[in-house]
Amino acid sequence: MPSTKAAIFGAKDLPRTNLSDFIEERLFRRLNQEREERAKFMGMNIDEVSSQMQIFTRILCFYVPCCA
């Protein structure tokens, strides 16, 4: 019997696209900017401010053709 953990897929297991790469990059830059702003506001070094977990973005498209 396969383990349930092996059957669970996440976004990182799906194929990458140009759009998903673009969105990931924008999210990563914005999260880093927000982290820098929090560090400056709290008067701390950026290394002392907690960072976000990894984020994976994939674009899914589900198309059902219309009856002819």
N, CA, C, O and CB atoms as a CASP TS submission, in Angstrom:
PFRMAT TS
TARGET T0000
AUTHOR 0000-0000-0000
METHOD Language model
MODEL 1
PARENT N/A
ATOM      1  N   MET     1       0.849  -1.175   0.000  1.00  0.00           N
ATOM      2  CA  MET     1       0.000   0.000   0.000  1.00  0.00           C
ATOM      3  C   MET     1       0.898   1.243   0.000  1.00  0.00           C
ATOM      4  O   MET     1       1.763   1.367   0.867  1.00  0.00           O
ATOM      5  CB  MET     1      -0.968  -0.005   1.230  1.00  0.00           C
ATOM      6  N   PRO     2       0.711   2.177  -0.965  1.00  0.00           N
ATOM      7  CA  PRO     2       1.542   3.388  -0.998  1.00  0.00           C
ATOM      8  C   PRO     2       1.238   4.284   0.189  1.00  0.00           C
ATOM      9  O   PRO     2       0.106   4.363   0.668  1.00  0.00           O
ATOM     10  CB  PRO     2       1.324   4.160  -2.307  1.00  0.00           C
ATOM     11  N   SER     3       2.279   4.952   0.643  1.00  0.00           N
ATOM     12  CA  SER     3       2.078   5.863   1.765  1.00  0.00           C
ATOM     13  C   SER     3       1.287   7.077   1.301  1.00  0.00           C
ATOM     14  O   SER     3       1.381   7.482   0.143  1.00  0.00           O
ATOM     15  CB  SER     3       3.432   6.296   2.375  1.00  0.00           C
ATOM     16  N   THR     4       0.514   7.649   2.202  1.00  0.00           N
ATOM     17  CA  THR     4      -0.296   8.817   1.845  1.00  0.00           C
ATOM     18  C   THR     4       0.576  10.027   1.580  1.00  0.00           C
ATOM     19  O   THR     4       0.202  10.914   0.813  1.00  0.00           O
ATOM     20  CB  THR     4      -1.300   9.132   2.950  1.00  0.00           C
ATOM     21  N   LYS     5       1.744  10.065   2.215  1.00  0.00           N
ATOM     22  CA  LYS     5       2.643  11.204   2.011  1.00  0.00           C
ATOM     23  C   LYS     5       3.166  11.233   0.575  1.00  0.00           C
ATOM     24  O   LYS     5       3.356  12.311   0.011  1.00  0.00           O
ATOM     25  CB  LYS     5       3.821  11.144   3.004  1.00  0.00           C
ATOM     26  N   ALA     6       3.401  10.066  -0.022  1.00  0.00           N
ATOM     27  CA  ALA     6       3.906  10.000  -1.387  1.00  0.00           C
ATOM     28  C   ALA     6       2.853  10.444  -2.398  1.00  0.00           C
ATOM     29  O   ALA     6       3.204  10.875  -3.497  1.00  0.00           O
ATOM     30  CB  ALA     6       4.371   8.588  -1.707  1.00  0.00           C
ATOM     31  N   ALA     7       1.589  10.349  -2.054  1.00  0.00           N
ATOM     32  CA  ALA     7       0.511  10.690  -2.979  1.00  0.00           C
ATOM     33  C   ALA     7       0.128  12.157  -2.928  1.00  0.00           C
ATOM     34  O   ALA     7      -0.710  12.587  -3.721  1.00  0.00           O
ATOM     35  CB  ALA     7      -0.695   9.852  -2.686  1.00  0.00           C
ATOM     36  N   ILE     8       0.702  12.937  -2.037  1.00  0.00           N
ATOM     37  CA  ILE     8       0.362  14.351  -1.912  1.00  0.00           C
ATOM     38  C   ILE     8       1.318  15.174  -2.775  1.00  0.00           C
ATOM     39  O   ILE     8       2.537  15.122  -2.608  1.00  0.00           O
ATOM     40  CB  ILE     8       0.422  14.810  -0.423  1.00  0.00           C
ATOM     41  N   PHE     9       0.738  15.927  -3.691  1.00  0.00           N
ATOM     42  CA  PHE     9       1.537  16.765  -4.573  1.00  0.00           C
ATOM     43  C   PHE     9       1.326  18.223  -4.210  1.00  0.00           C
ATOM     44  O   PHE     9       0.258  18.611  -3.736  1.00  0.00           O
ATOM     45  CB  PHE     9       1.177  16.513  -6.051  1.00  0.00           C
ATOM     46  N   GLY    10       2.343  19.018  -4.433  1.00  0.00           N
ATOM     47  CA  GLY    10       2.250  20.449  -4.205  1.00  0.00           C
ATOM     48  C   GLY    10       2.546  21.192  -5.491  1.00  0.00           C
ATOM     49  O   GLY    10       2.803  20.576  -6.525  1.00  0.00           O
ATOM     50  N   ALA    11       2.511  22.499  -5.431  1.00  0.00           N
ATOM     51  CA  ALA    11       2.765  23.317  -6.614  1.00  0.00           C
ATOM     52  C   ALA    11       4.165  23.065  -7.173  1.00  0.00           C
ATOM     53  O   ALA    11       4.361  23.099  -8.388  1.00  0.00           O
ATOM     54  CB  ALA    11       2.592  24.800  -6.280  1.00  0.00           C
ATOM     55  N   LYS    12       5.136  22.815  -6.299  1.00  0.00           N
ATOM     56  CA  LYS    12       6.506  22.613  -6.776  1.00  0.00           C
ATOM     57  C   LYS    12       6.648  21.348  -7.616  1.00  0.00           C
ATOM     58  O   LYS    12       7.632  21.195  -8.340  1.00  0.00           O
ATOM     59  CB  LYS    12       7.461  22.551  -5.600  1.00  0.00           C
ATOM     60  N   ASP    13       5.668  20.433  -7.526  1.00  0.00           N
ATOM     61  CA  ASP    13       5.707  19.195  -8.297  1.00  0.00           C
ATOM     62  C   ASP    13       5.124  19.356  -9.697  1.00  0.00           C
ATOM     63  O   ASP    13       5.262  18.456 -10.527  1.00  0.00           O
ATOM     64  CB  ASP    13       4.960  18.112  -7.561  1.00  0.00           C
ATOM     65  N   LEU    14       4.485  20.472  -9.970  1.00  0.00           N
ATOM     66  CA  LEU    14       3.864  20.727 -11.267  1.00  0.00           C
ATOM     67  C   LEU    14       4.845  21.433 -12.197  1.00  0.00           C
ATOM     68  O   LEU    14       5.808  22.040 -11.728  1.00  0.00           O
ATOM     69  CB  LEU    14       2.585  21.568 -11.100  1.00  0.00           C
ATOM     70  N   PRO    15       4.617  21.364 -13.506  1.00  0.00           N
ATOM     71  CA  PRO    15       5.515  22.035 -14.457  1.00  0.00           C
ATOM     72  C   PRO    15       5.502  23.551 -14.273  1.00  0.00           C
ATOM     73  O   PRO    15       4.483  24.146 -13.921  1.00  0.00           O
ATOM     74  CB  PRO    15       5.119  21.685 -15.896  1.00  0.00           C
ATOM     75  N   ARG    16       6.658  24.155 -14.521  1.00  0.00           N
ATOM     76  CA  ARG    16       6.784  25.605 -14.430  1.00  0.00           C
ATOM     77  C   ARG    16       6.392  26.230 -15.755  1.00  0.00           C
ATOM     78  O   ARG    16       6.525  25.609 -16.810  1.00  0.00           O
ATOM     79  CB  ARG    16       8.221  26.014 -14.038  1.00  0.00           C
ATOM     80  N   THR    17       5.907  27.467 -15.694  1.00  0.00           N
ATOM     81  CA  THR    17       5.599  28.233 -16.899  1.00  0.00           C
ATOM     82  C   THR    17       6.230  29.611 -16.757  1.00  0.00           C
ATOM     83  O   THR    17       6.679  29.990 -15.675  1.00  0.00           O
ATOM     84  CB  THR    17       4.051  28.342 -17.131  1.00  0.00           C
ATOM     85  N   ASN    18       6.261  30.350 -17.850  1.00  0.00           N
ATOM     86  CA  ASN    18       6.784  31.719 -17.784  1.00  0.00           C
ATOM     87  C   ASN    18       5.960  32.564 -16.828  1.00  0.00           C
ATOM     88  O   ASN    18       6.508  33.372 -16.079  1.00  0.00           O
ATOM     89  CB  ASN    18       6.799  32.363 -19.178  1.00  0.00           C
ATOM     90  N   LEU    19       4.647  32.382 -16.850  1.00  0.00           N
ATOM     91  CA  LEU    19       3.780  33.164 -15.973  1.00  0.00           C
ATOM     92  C   LEU    19       4.009  32.799 -14.508  1.00  0.00           C
ATOM     93  O   LEU    19       4.078  33.687 -13.658  1.00  0.00           O
ATOM     94  CB  LEU    19       2.308  32.948 -16.347  1.00  0.00           C
ATOM     95  N   SER    20       4.128  31.509 -14.199  1.00  0.00           N
ATOM     96  CA  SER    20       4.358  31.125 -12.801  1.00  0.00           C
ATOM     97  C   SER    20       5.719  31.629 -12.320  1.00  0.00           C
ATOM     98  O   SER    20       5.849  32.051 -11.171  1.00  0.00           O
ATOM     99  CB  SER    20       4.271  29.589 -12.638  1.00  0.00           C
ATOM    100  N   ASP    21       6.738  31.590 -13.191  1.00  0.00           N
ATOM    101  CA  ASP    21       8.052  32.129 -12.819  1.00  0.00           C
ATOM    102  C   ASP    21       7.964  33.629 -12.546  1.00  0.00           C
ATOM    103  O   ASP    21       8.557  34.126 -11.589  1.00  0.00           O
ATOM    104  CB  ASP    21       9.086  31.852 -13.931  1.00  0.00           C
ATOM    105  N   PHE    22       7.222  34.350 -13.389  1.00  0.00           N
ATOM    106  CA  PHE    22       7.045  35.789 -13.216  1.00  0.00           C
ATOM    107  C   PHE    22       6.368  36.096 -11.887  1.00  0.00           C
ATOM    108  O   PHE    22       6.815  36.970 -11.144  1.00  0.00           O
ATOM    109  CB  PHE    22       6.227  36.372 -14.373  1.00  0.00           C
ATOM    110  N   ILE    23       5.281  35.370 -11.586  1.00  0.00           N
ATOM    111  CA  ILE    23       4.549  35.604 -10.339  1.00  0.00           C
ATOM    112  C   ILE    23       5.417  35.278  -9.133  1.00  0.00           C
ATOM    113  O   ILE    23       5.428  36.033  -8.160  1.00  0.00           O
ATOM    114  CB  ILE    23       3.263  34.769 -10.303  1.00  0.00           C
ATOM    115  N   GLU    24       6.149  34.156  -9.179  1.00  0.00           N
ATOM    116  CA  GLU    24       7.040  33.792  -8.071  1.00  0.00           C
ATOM    117  C   GLU    24       8.082  34.880  -7.827  1.00  0.00           C
ATOM    118  O   GLU    24       8.342  35.255  -6.683  1.00  0.00           O
ATOM    119  CB  GLU    24       7.737  32.451  -8.359  1.00  0.00           C
ATOM    120  N   GLU    25       8.674  35.382  -8.903  1.00  0.00           N
ATOM    121  CA  GLU    25       9.696  36.423  -8.778  1.00  0.00           C
ATOM    122  C   GLU    25       9.124  37.695  -8.166  1.00  0.00           C
ATOM    123  O   GLU    25       9.751  38.291  -7.290  1.00  0.00           O
ATOM    124  CB  GLU    25      10.308  36.732 -10.143  1.00  0.00           C
ATOM    125  N   ARG    26       7.943  38.121  -8.613  1.00  0.00           N
ATOM    126  CA  ARG    26       7.304  39.317  -8.054  1.00  0.00           C
ATOM    127  C   ARG    26       6.973  39.130  -6.577  1.00  0.00           C
ATOM    128  O   ARG    26       7.197  40.035  -5.772  1.00  0.00           O
ATOM    129  CB  ARG    26       6.030  39.655  -8.836  1.00  0.00           C
ATOM    130  N   LEU    27       6.436  37.953  -6.210  1.00  0.00           N
ATOM    131  CA  LEU    27       6.126  37.673  -4.809  1.00  0.00           C
ATOM    132  C   LEU    27       7.393  37.692  -3.965  1.00  0.00           C
ATOM    133  O   LEU    27       7.417  38.277  -2.882  1.00  0.00           O
ATOM    134  CB  LEU    27       5.418  36.318  -4.671  1.00  0.00           C
ATOM    135  N   PHE    28       8.438  37.054  -4.462  1.00  0.00           N
ATOM    136  CA  PHE    28       9.695  36.993  -3.728  1.00  0.00           C
ATOM    137  C   PHE    28      10.260  38.394  -3.488  1.00  0.00           C
ATOM    138  O   PHE    28      10.687  38.717  -2.380  1.00  0.00           O
ATOM    139  CB  PHE    28      10.712  36.135  -4.487  1.00  0.00           C
ATOM    140  N   ARG    29      10.257  39.225  -4.541  1.00  0.00           N
ATOM    141  CA  ARG    29      10.765  40.593  -4.389  1.00  0.00           C
ATOM    142  C   ARG    29       9.927  41.396  -3.405  1.00  0.00           C
ATOM    143  O   ARG    29      10.470  42.124  -2.574  1.00  0.00           O
ATOM    144  CB  ARG    29      10.792  41.300  -5.741  1.00  0.00           C
ATOM    145  N   ARG    30       8.606  41.267  -3.495  1.00  0.00           N
ATOM    146  CA  ARG    30       7.717  42.030  -2.598  1.00  0.00           C
ATOM    147  C   ARG    30       7.853  41.573  -1.150  1.00  0.00           C
ATOM    148  O   ARG    30       7.839  42.401  -0.238  1.00  0.00           O
ATOM    149  CB  ARG    30       6.257  41.888  -3.047  1.00  0.00           C
ATOM    150  N   LEU    31       7.984  40.268  -0.928  1.00  0.00           N
ATOM    151  CA  LEU    31       8.167  39.770   0.434  1.00  0.00           C
ATOM    152  C   LEU    31       9.490  40.240   1.023  1.00  0.00           C
ATOM    153  O   LEU    31       9.562  40.568   2.207  1.00  0.00           O
ATOM    154  CB  LEU    31       8.098  38.246   0.456  1.00  0.00           C
ATOM    155  N   ASN    32      10.534  40.274   0.205  1.00  0.00           N
ATOM    156  CA  ASN    32      11.817  40.793   0.681  1.00  0.00           C
ATOM    157  C   ASN    32      11.734  42.283   0.989  1.00  0.00           C
ATOM    158  O   ASN    32      12.315  42.751   1.968  1.00  0.00           O
ATOM    159  CB  ASN    32      12.911  40.535  -0.354  1.00  0.00           C
ATOM    160  N   GLN    33      11.014  43.028   0.154  1.00  0.00           N
ATOM    161  CA  GLN    33      10.835  44.456   0.402  1.00  0.00           C
ATOM    162  C   GLN    33      10.085  44.677   1.714  1.00  0.00           C
ATOM    163  O   GLN    33      10.454  45.538   2.513  1.00  0.00           O
ATOM    164  CB  GLN    33      10.080  45.118  -0.768  1.00  0.00           C
ATOM    165  N   GLU    34       9.031  43.894   1.926  1.00  0.00           N
ATOM    166  CA  GLU    34       8.249  44.013   3.156  1.00  0.00           C
ATOM    167  C   GLU    34       9.102  43.657   4.373  1.00  0.00           C
ATOM    168  O   GLU    34       8.976  44.282   5.426  1.00  0.00           O
ATOM    169  CB  GLU    34       7.003  43.108   3.094  1.00  0.00           C
ATOM    170  N   ARG    35       9.966  42.657   4.230  1.00  0.00           N
ATOM    171  CA  ARG    35      10.868  42.257   5.320  1.00  0.00           C
ATOM    172  C   ARG    35      11.853  43.382   5.650  1.00  0.00           C
ATOM    173  O   ARG    35      12.119  43.656   6.820  1.00  0.00           O
ATOM    174  CB  ARG    35      11.640  40.969   4.939  1.00  0.00           C
ATOM    175  N   GLU    36      12.388  44.025   4.620  1.00  0.00           N
ATOM    176  CA  GLU    36      13.304  45.149   4.831  1.00  0.00           C
ATOM    177  C   GLU    36      12.586  46.302   5.539  1.00  0.00           C
ATOM    178  O   GLU    36      13.146  46.925   6.442  1.00  0.00           O
ATOM    179  CB  GLU    36      13.889  45.630   3.483  1.00  0.00           C
ATOM    180  N   GLU    37      11.356  46.582   5.129  1.00  0.00           N
ATOM    181  CA  GLU    37      10.586  47.650   5.760  1.00  0.00           C
ATOM    182  C   GLU    37      10.307  47.343   7.232  1.00  0.00           C
ATOM    183  O   GLU    37      10.390  48.230   8.081  1.00  0.00           O
ATOM    184  CB  GLU    37       9.269  47.864   5.011  1.00  0.00           C
ATOM    185  N   ARG    38       9.974  46.072   7.534  1.00  0.00           N
ATOM    186  CA  ARG    38       9.742  45.683   8.933  1.00  0.00           C
ATOM    187  C   ARG    38      11.009  45.837   9.753  1.00  0.00           C
ATOM    188  O   ARG    38      10.954  46.299  10.893  1.00  0.00           O
ATOM    189  CB  ARG    38       9.238  44.235   9.017  1.00  0.00           C
ATOM    190  N   ALA    39      12.156  45.456   9.187  1.00  0.00           N
ATOM    191  CA  ALA    39      13.430  45.574   9.901  1.00  0.00           C
ATOM    192  C   ALA    39      13.747  47.032  10.188  1.00  0.00           C
ATOM    193  O   ALA    39      14.172  47.373  11.292  1.00  0.00           O
ATOM    194  CB  ALA    39      14.569  44.934   9.090  1.00  0.00           C
ATOM    195  N   LYS    40      13.540  47.895   9.197  1.00  0.00           N
ATOM    196  CA  LYS    40      13.801  49.317   9.377  1.00  0.00           C
ATOM    197  C   LYS    40      12.865  49.903  10.428  1.00  0.00           C
ATOM    198  O   LYS    40      13.303  50.675  11.281  1.00  0.00           O
ATOM    199  CB  LYS    40      13.647  50.066   8.046  1.00  0.00           C
ATOM    200  N   PHE    41      11.577  49.547  10.378  1.00  0.00           N
ATOM    201  CA  PHE    41      10.588  50.053  11.324  1.00  0.00           C
ATOM    202  C   PHE    41      10.922  49.632  12.759  1.00  0.00           C
ATOM    203  O   PHE    41      10.764  50.418  13.694  1.00  0.00           O
ATOM    204  CB  PHE    41       9.191  49.556  10.942  1.00  0.00           C
ATOM    205  N   MET    42      11.385  48.386  12.926  1.00  0.00           N
ATOM    206  CA  MET    42      11.691  47.875  14.262  1.00  0.00           C
ATOM    207  C   MET    42      13.114  48.193  14.695  1.00  0.00           C
ATOM    208  O   MET    42      13.512  47.851  15.809  1.00  0.00           O
ATOM    209  CB  MET    42      11.472  46.382  14.307  1.00  0.00           C
ATOM    210  N   GLY    43      13.893  48.851  13.819  1.00  0.00           N
ATOM    211  CA  GLY    43      15.266  49.209  14.157  1.00  0.00           C
ATOM    212  C   GLY    43      16.167  47.994  14.294  1.00  0.00           C
ATOM    213  O   GLY    43      17.077  47.981  15.123  1.00  0.00           O
ATOM    214  N   MET    44      15.918  46.983  13.489  1.00  0.00           N
ATOM    215  CA  MET    44      16.690  45.744  13.553  1.00  0.00           C
ATOM    216  C   MET    44      17.430  45.525  12.248  1.00  0.00           C
ATOM    217  O   MET    44      17.145  46.154  11.229  1.00  0.00           O
ATOM    218  CB  MET    44      15.779  44.545  13.860  1.00  0.00           C
ATOM    219  N   ASN    45      18.396  44.606  12.311  1.00  0.00           N
ATOM    220  CA  ASN    45      19.093  44.164  11.121  1.00  0.00           C
ATOM    221  C   ASN    45      18.147  43.238  10.358  1.00  0.00           C
ATOM    222  O   ASN    45      17.354  42.528  10.977  1.00  0.00           O
ATOM    223  CB  ASN    45      20.445  43.447  11.477  1.00  0.00           C
ATOM    224  N   ILE    46      18.217  43.234   9.030  1.00  0.00           N
ATOM    225  CA  ILE    46      17.307  42.402   8.241  1.00  0.00           C
ATOM    226  C   ILE    46      17.471  40.917   8.569  1.00  0.00           C
ATOM    227  O   ILE    46      16.519  40.148   8.437  1.00  0.00           O
ATOM    228  CB  ILE    46      17.542  42.633   6.748  1.00  0.00           C
ATOM    229  N   ASP    47      18.656  40.513   8.989  1.00  0.00           N
ATOM    230  CA  ASP    47      18.889  39.111   9.340  1.00  0.00           C
ATOM    231  C   ASP    47      18.153  38.713  10.617  1.00  0.00           C
ATOM    232  O   ASP    47      17.939  37.527  10.867  1.00  0.00           O
ATOM    233  CB  ASP    47      20.381  38.853   9.505  1.00  0.00           C
ATOM    234  N   GLU    48      17.770  39.690  11.414  1.00  0.00           N
ATOM    235  CA  GLU    48      17.068  39.411  12.667  1.00  0.00           C
ATOM    236  C   GLU    48      15.551  39.302  12.482  1.00  0.00           C
ATOM    237  O   GLU    48      14.840  38.872  13.391  1.00  0.00           O
ATOM    238  CB  GLU    48      17.380  40.496  13.680  1.00  0.00           C
ATOM    239  N   VAL    49      15.062  39.690  11.306  1.00  0.00           N
ATOM    240  CA  VAL    49      13.626  39.647  11.025  1.00  0.00           C
ATOM    241  C   VAL    49      13.322  38.320  10.338  1.00  0.00           C
ATOM    242  O   VAL    49      14.011  37.922   9.398  1.00  0.00           O
ATOM    243  CB  VAL    49      13.174  40.865  10.134  1.00  0.00           C
ATOM    244  N   SER    50      12.282  37.643  10.819  1.00  0.00           N
ATOM    245  CA  SER    50      11.946  36.340  10.251  1.00  0.00           C
ATOM    246  C   SER    50      11.565  36.471   8.786  1.00  0.00           C
ATOM    247  O   SER    50      10.947  37.450   8.368  1.00  0.00           O
ATOM    248  CB  SER    50      10.805  35.690  11.035  1.00  0.00           C
ATOM    249  N   SER    51      11.946  35.466   8.023  1.00  0.00           N
ATOM    250  CA  SER    51      11.616  35.466   6.601  1.00  0.00           C
ATOM    251  C   SER    51      10.477  34.495   6.340  1.00  0.00           C
ATOM    252  O   SER    51      10.165  33.640   7.169  1.00  0.00           O
ATOM    253  CB  SER    51      12.848  35.098   5.746  1.00  0.00           C
ATOM    254  N   GLN    52       9.869  34.642   5.187  1.00  0.00           N
ATOM    255  CA  GLN    52       8.748  33.791   4.808  1.00  0.00           C
ATOM    256  C   GLN    52       9.265  32.437   4.338  1.00  0.00           C
ATOM    257  O   GLN    52      10.432  32.289   3.974  1.00  0.00           O
ATOM    258  CB  GLN    52       7.897  34.460   3.706  1.00  0.00           C
ATOM    259  N   MET    53       8.383  31.472   4.356  1.00  0.00           N
ATOM    260  CA  MET    53       8.709  30.158   3.834  1.00  0.00           C
ATOM    261  C   MET    53       8.792  30.238   2.314  1.00  0.00           C
ATOM    262  O   MET    53       8.410  31.245   1.717  1.00  0.00           O
ATOM    263  CB  MET    53       7.661  29.106   4.281  1.00  0.00           C
ATOM    264  N   GLN    54       9.293  29.170   1.687  1.00  0.00           N
ATOM    265  CA  GLN    54       9.344  29.134   0.231  1.00  0.00           C
ATOM    266  C   GLN    54       7.941  29.160  -0.340  1.00  0.00           C
ATOM    267  O   GLN    54       7.015  28.570   0.216  1.00  0.00           O
ATOM    268  CB  GLN    54      10.098  27.892  -0.258  1.00  0.00           C
ATOM    269  N   ILE    55       7.800  29.850  -1.451  1.00  0.00           N
ATOM    270  CA  ILE    55       6.516  29.932  -2.120  1.00  0.00           C
ATOM    271  C   ILE    55       6.688  29.407  -3.538  1.00  0.00           C
ATOM    272  O   ILE    55       7.593  29.818  -4.265  1.00  0.00           O
ATOM    273  CB  ILE    55       5.966  31.392  -2.117  1.00  0.00           C
ATOM    274  N   PHE    56       5.813  28.502  -3.914  1.00  0.00           N
ATOM    275  CA  PHE    56       5.804  27.975  -5.268  1.00  0.00           C
ATOM    276  C   PHE    56       4.467  28.328  -5.888  1.00  0.00           C
ATOM    277  O   PHE    56       3.418  28.112  -5.283  1.00  0.00           O
ATOM    278  CB  PHE    56       6.053  26.433  -5.289  1.00  0.00           C
ATOM    279  N   THR    57       4.505  28.873  -7.099  1.00  0.00           N
ATOM    280  CA  THR    57       3.288  29.263  -7.793  1.00  0.00           C
ATOM    281  C   THR    57       3.235  28.529  -9.123  1.00  0.00           C
ATOM    282  O   THR    57       4.214  28.516  -9.870  1.00  0.00           O
ATOM    283  CB  THR    57       3.224  30.804  -8.001  1.00  0.00           C
ATOM    284  N   ARG    58       2.110  27.927  -9.414  1.00  0.00           N
ATOM    285  CA  ARG    58       1.912  27.290 -10.706  1.00  0.00           C
ATOM    286  C   ARG    58       0.559  27.720 -11.238  1.00  0.00           C
ATOM    287  O   ARG    58      -0.373  27.966 -10.473  1.00  0.00           O
ATOM    288  CB  ARG    58       2.009  25.738 -10.600  1.00  0.00           C
ATOM    289  N   ILE    59       0.463  27.808 -12.539  1.00  0.00           N
ATOM    290  CA  ILE    59      -0.761  28.234 -13.204  1.00  0.00           C
ATOM    291  C   ILE    59      -1.452  26.993 -13.756  1.00  0.00           C
ATOM    292  O   ILE    59      -0.874  26.233 -14.532  1.00  0.00           O
ATOM    293  CB  ILE    59      -0.465  29.273 -14.340  1.00  0.00           C
ATOM    294  N   LEU    60      -2.691  26.808 -13.343  1.00  0.00           N
ATOM    295  CA  LEU    60      -3.479  25.685 -13.824  1.00  0.00           C
ATOM    296  C   LEU    60      -4.595  26.208 -14.701  1.00  0.00           C
ATOM    297  O   LEU    60      -5.238  27.208 -14.382  1.00  0.00           O
ATOM    298  CB  LEU    60      -4.045  24.854 -12.652  1.00  0.00           C
ATOM    299  N   CYS    61      -4.815  25.534 -15.795  1.00  0.00           N
ATOM    300  CA  CYS    61      -5.883  25.914 -16.711  1.00  0.00           C
ATOM    301  C   CYS    61      -6.720  24.683 -16.986  1.00  0.00           C
ATOM    302  O   CYS    61      -6.203  23.651 -17.414  1.00  0.00           O
ATOM    303  CB  CYS    61      -5.320  26.521 -18.034  1.00  0.00           C
ATOM    304  N   PHE    62      -8.002  24.794 -16.743  1.00  0.00           N
ATOM    305  CA  PHE    62      -8.920  23.696 -16.989  1.00  0.00           C
ATOM    306  C   PHE    62      -9.887  24.136 -18.065  1.00  0.00           C
ATOM    307  O   PHE    62     -10.652  25.082 -17.878  1.00  0.00           O
ATOM    308  CB  PHE    62      -9.669  23.272 -15.695  1.00  0.00           C
ATOM    309  N   TYR    63      -9.851  23.454 -19.180  1.00  0.00           N
ATOM    310  CA  TYR    63     -10.675  23.839 -20.319  1.00  0.00           C
ATOM    311  C   TYR    63     -11.603  22.695 -20.692  1.00  0.00           C
ATOM    312  O   TYR    63     -11.150  21.573 -20.919  1.00  0.00           O
ATOM    313  CB  TYR    63      -9.798  24.239 -21.522  1.00  0.00           C
ATOM    314  N   VAL    64     -12.866  22.967 -20.753  1.00  0.00           N
ATOM    315  CA  VAL    64     -13.852  21.985 -21.191  1.00  0.00           C
ATOM    316  C   VAL    64     -14.427  22.492 -22.509  1.00  0.00           C
ATOM    317  O   VAL    64     -15.108  23.517 -22.542  1.00  0.00           O
ATOM    318  CB  VAL    64     -14.984  21.764 -20.107  1.00  0.00           C
ATOM    319  N   PRO    65     -14.152  21.773 -23.592  1.00  0.00           N
ATOM    320  CA  PRO    65     -14.680  22.248 -24.885  1.00  0.00           C
ATOM    321  C   PRO    65     -16.200  22.184 -24.904  1.00  0.00           C
ATOM    322  O   PRO    65     -16.815  21.280 -24.339  1.00  0.00           O
ATOM    323  CB  PRO    65     -14.104  21.413 -26.050  1.00  0.00           C
ATOM    324  N   CYS    66     -16.771  23.148 -25.557  1.00  0.00           N
ATOM    325  CA  CYS    66     -18.231  23.226 -25.664  1.00  0.00           C
ATOM    326  C   CYS    66     -18.714  22.167 -26.660  1.00  0.00           C
ATOM    327  O   CYS    66     -17.995  21.802 -27.590  1.00  0.00           O
ATOM    328  CB  CYS    66     -18.687  24.660 -26.109  1.00  0.00           C
ATOM    329  N   CYS    67     -19.904  21.696 -26.458  1.00  0.00           N
ATOM    330  CA  CYS    67     -20.494  20.718 -27.381  1.00  0.00           C
ATOM    331  C   CYS    67     -20.624  21.333 -28.769  1.00  0.00           C
ATOM    332  O   CYS    67     -21.016  22.490 -28.919  1.00  0.00           O
ATOM    333  CB  CYS    67     -21.881  20.237 -26.869  1.00  0.00           C
ATOM    334  N   ALA    68     -20.286  20.533 -29.781  1.00  0.00           N
ATOM    335  CA  ALA    68     -20.289  21.041 -31.162  1.00  0.00           C
ATOM    336  C   ALA    68     -21.651  21.107 -31.756  1.00  0.00           C
ATOM    337  O   ALA    68     -21.803  21.514 -32.907  1.00  0.00           O
ATOM    338  CB  ALA    68     -19.432  20.198 -32.029  1.00  0.00           C
TER
END
